[in-house]
């Protein structure tokens, strides 16, 4: 695999040149950028997937909801529709994408919208009376000028080469971290030392002295996908065999977490944003039946659950105890206080300036 990456380096250089030209066109004013007077918070990353953008977006919604009229805006990756659309509780993943649907089901009273044109989407949300717009995965959407940009890095990726696609996993140059107002290293293990954190802070350092914070992840209690069939939450035990079904960028942290709580894990791993089909459900059903341990469960992620809970598929799940496991970003002090102060101060000052 390492040799293959080396062979792809010329293509990464070409890709990097294209990315560099694109970014400079925006930086030098050759391409139009749109800014808003109201708070616009962007959550994004430089690498491809798996850094925890959704849990971070949800954290911000919890922090700001109740203080301000908040809306989230996403592209709606994988949806079959186009243009601006507000997500409803009756929407499907095919209509709006899995992550926006997850946001809406978690925060039913918060406006969740999708639009591939983030400038248009943000404008429509502000025109409809919202005070703060949080954009999920929009760091590379340079046509929109964020008021506050949060850039995420996966903890384990910090020791790997930061090569651009296709030789590496970066879709944007590591140098573009300088545009961020805040950097957060996600999925930080509890055992991470202050020495290691200091090393990472130095590697992420810029001439702007951008704050670098660390967050972990916390998994919640298992929630049944089909509460009419399995109405109660489940508790993991050392007797369980788990069939883990994932279609996300990086299921390794979840797999490692489950390994510490159950007897055995059987894993079906699909690509990120995988669109489940009846044939896929047959595979899941067959693998579940092959597990001889009577104490067995199917576990999937919140994001996968949005794609599985469609009328065409959910009926095939009725005979299996299938559960989703919630995930959330978790901060220790003083990082949590620093984060909250930065976000609340930015929103308060921006809204105050807009009202003058």
N, C-alpha and C positions, 0 to 999 in steps of 0.2 A: 504493500500500500504506500509506503514511504517513497519508493521509486516512482510509482505512478504519479504521486504529487509533484515530484521533481520534474517529470516529463510535462506536467501541465503548467509549470511556472511561466513559460512564454505567454500563454493565454491569460494568466493572471496579470502579467505586466501590461498586456493590451487592455484588459478590463480596467486595470488601475488607472491607465491613462485616460480612458473614457470617463471614469468616475471623477478624476481630478479636474478635467476640463469642465464637466458639468457643475461641480461645486464652485469652481472659480467664476463661472458665468454668473452664478447667483451672488457670490461674494463681491464681485466687481460691478454689479449692477447691470450686467448685460441681459439678465433674465429677470422678469418681474417677480417681486416678492410682495405679499400682502400681510400687513400687520393689523391687529385690532386693538381698540382702546380698552376693551374688557379683558380679564384674565384668560389666557390660553396656555394650558399646561400640556406639554408633549412628553409622552413616555415612549422610549425606543431603545434600540441597541444597534451595534455595528455588525455583530455576527448574525448568522442565520438561525433564528428561532431558539427556544429553550432557555431564555434568560429570566423568565418570570414576569413578563410584561402584564399579563392579566391579573395576577395577585397584587401587583403594585398599583394598577389602575383601580382595583377594588379598594385597596387601602386608602387611596386618595378620595374616592367617593365617600367612604365612611367618615373620613376626616372632615370633608367640606359640606356634606349633605346635612341640612339643618341650619347651617350658617349662611349658605348661599343657595341660589337656584342653580343646581349643577346639571350638566348634561355630558354624556360621553359620546364620542364620535370615532368611528372606525371605518376602515375601508369595507369591511365585511368580506374577508377573504373566503373564497370558495362559493359565494352565493351565485345564483343564476340570474339575479336581477341587476339592474343598473340604476344609477342616479341616486337622489336623496330619498331616504325612507326612514320613518320612525319605527322602531321595533316594538311589537306588542307581545303580550303573553301568549297569543295564539299564532305568532309567527313561527316559521320553521327555519332550520339551519340552512336549507336551500334558498330561502328568501332573504336571509340577512347575515348568514355566517354563524359559526358555532360560538365564538367568543362574545359577540354582541348579544346573542340569545341568552348566554350564560349570565351576562351582566343584568339583563332585564329580569330574568327569573330570580336573581338574588336581590335586586333592588327594584321591585315593581313600580315604585312611586317616583323613580328617577327616569328622566328622558334618556333613552338610548337611541342613537341614530347611526346610520351608515351612509357613506357617500365616498366614492372613489376620488371625487374632487373635494379635498378637505377645506379649501378656501370657501367654496360654495356652501358646504355643509355647516361650517362654523358661522358663516354669515346668516344663514337661515335660522340657526339656533339662537343667535343673539337677537335677531329680529322678532323671534317669538317670545322674548322676555327672559331668557336665561342669562345668568350673571357670570358663570364660569363654564368653560368647555375644556374637557380633558380628552386629549387625542391619544388613542392607543396605537402604537406602532407607526409613528409619523415622523421619526427623526430624519428620514431621508426625503420627506415630502417638503423640499426646499421652497416651493412656491408659497408656502405659509410660513410666516415669521412667528415663531413661538415667543410668548412672553417669558416662559420659564421651561427650560428643556432638561428633562431627567434622562440620563443615559445609564443603562444597565449592563453589567458584565457578570457572567457566571463565574463563581469563585474558582472552579476547577480549570476553567479556560485560561486563567491568568498566567499559567506556567507553560502554555502551548504557543507555538509560532503564530503570529498574527498575520497570516498570509491571506490575500484576497482570493475570491473565487476565480477559477475552479480548483486551484491547488490547495486553497485553505477554506476556512469557513466564514471569512469576513466579506460582507457585501458592500462595505464602505471602509475607507482607509482609517487605520488606527489614529492617524493625526486629526481626524475630524472630531475626536473627543473634545477638542478645544472649544467647540461650539456649545458644549453643555454648560448649564448653570449648576448642575449637581450630578455627581456620579455615585451609583450605588452598586456594590458588589453583592450579588444575590446568592442564595443557596450556600451561605457560609456555614460550614460545620461547627457545631458547638465547641469542638476541640481546637479550633483555629487560635493560634497564639498571637499576642500583640506584636511579636517580632515579625510574624508572617504578614499581619495586616499592615505594618509599617512598610514592609517591602513592596506590597501591592500599591499602597498609597504613593510611594516614590515612583513606581513604574507608570502610574496614571497621572502623575503631576504635570501641570501646565504652567505657563507663565502667568495665568490668571488666578492661580491658587484656588481652583474649584474644589469645594468640599467633597470628600470621598467618605461615604458611609457604608456600613455593612448590615446586611439583613439575612435572616435564615428563613426557613419554611416550617410551617406547622400544619400537620394533617389533622382533620377533624374526625368526628364519628361517622361511620358508614351510613349512608342514606339510601333507602331502597329506590330503585328506578321506577318500580311499579308498586306504589303503596297500596293499591287495591288488592294486589296479590300477596305482597309481603309488607304488611303495614308497619312493622317496627324496625327500629335501627338495629344493626348487628354489632356485636363485639368480637374482635379478633382474639383468637387463642392459639396456643401452641399445638392444638389438635387439628387446626384447619389446614386444608390444602386449598390454595387460591389459584383460580384461573384469572390471570391478569391480562386484560384486553386494553391495549393503548394504541392511539393514533395521534401521538404528540411527538414533538421534536426530540425530547430527551426524557424517557421514562426511567432512567437509571436511579435518580434520587427516590422515586416512589418504590421501585423494586427493592432498593436497599432498605428502605424503611419497613416494608412488609416482611422482609427476610428476618428482621429482628422480632417479629411478633407471631409468625406462623410456622407450621412444620415444613411446608413445601410450597413452591411457586411454579406454576406452569404458565409460560408467557406466550401470548400472541401479540406480536409487535407489528404495527402497520405504520405507513408514512404519516407525517404530520398532516392534519386536516383530512385524513383519509375518509372517503365517502363510502360508508358501509352499504352493502347490497344484500339481497336475500341469500346469495351464495356465501357471503361472509358469515352471515348468521348461521347458516348450516354448518360451516366450519367450527364456529364457536360452540354450537350445540354438540357437535360430535366430540370435540376435545373435552367438553365438560362431562359427557357421558363416559368417556374413557377413564376418568379419574375414579379409582376404586375406593378412595377414602369417603365414607358417608358424610363426614364433616367437611363439606366443600362449599365454596362460594365463588361467584364471579365478581370481580372488582374492576371498575373502569374509572376514568377521570371525569371531572365535571364537564370538561370540554367535549370529550367523547360522548358523554350522555346526551348532549344536545343533538348529536347526529344519529344516535340510536333511538331516540324518543320520537320517531315518526310513525304514523299509522301503518305504513307499509312494513315496518320492521318490528315494532314493539310487540305485536302479537306473537312473533317467533320467540320472544324472550319470556313469555308468560310462565313457562315450566321451569325456569331457572331462577335461583335466588341471586339476582344481580344487583349490585350496589355501586354507588359512586362515592368517592372519597374526597371531601372538600379539602382545599389547600388555601393557605393565606400567608402573606408576608409577615414576618415577625422581626421586630427590632429590639435591641437592648439599649439601655442608657449608656452614654448620653446621646447616642445616635438618633433615637426616636424623638427626643426633645428638639434636637437640631433640625431634623426633617420637618416636624410640625411647625416650628417657629418660622422656618424659611418659607413654607407654603402659605401659611396663614398670613404672614407679613406681606408676601407678594400679592395675594388676593386683596387684602385690605387696602394697601397703598394704591394698587391699580384701580380699584373701584372708586376710591376716594378721589383720585385724579380725574377719573372719567366724569364724576358728578360735578366738578368745578365748572 
